[in-house]
């Protein structure tokens, strides 16, 4: 799932498990892929960060082996 909305280095993403919209903060120079747990349901996300500067985008998917 792509992020829904962005404010500076804060991104609002939708959890692929519980469907809740969650705010995550990403350092300005962060790129690549990492795993982060949903703060609502605690399931693992695979977070992909690509682009740079104002053109940065975030994609969140399941990281439990079911993807």
Beta strands, then each sheet from edge to edge (+ up, - down):
strand 1: 5-7
strand 2: 10-14
strand 3: 21-25
strand 4: 32-37
strand 5: 44-50
strand 6: 57-62
sheet 1: 1+ 2- 3+
sheet 2: 4+ 5- 6+
end
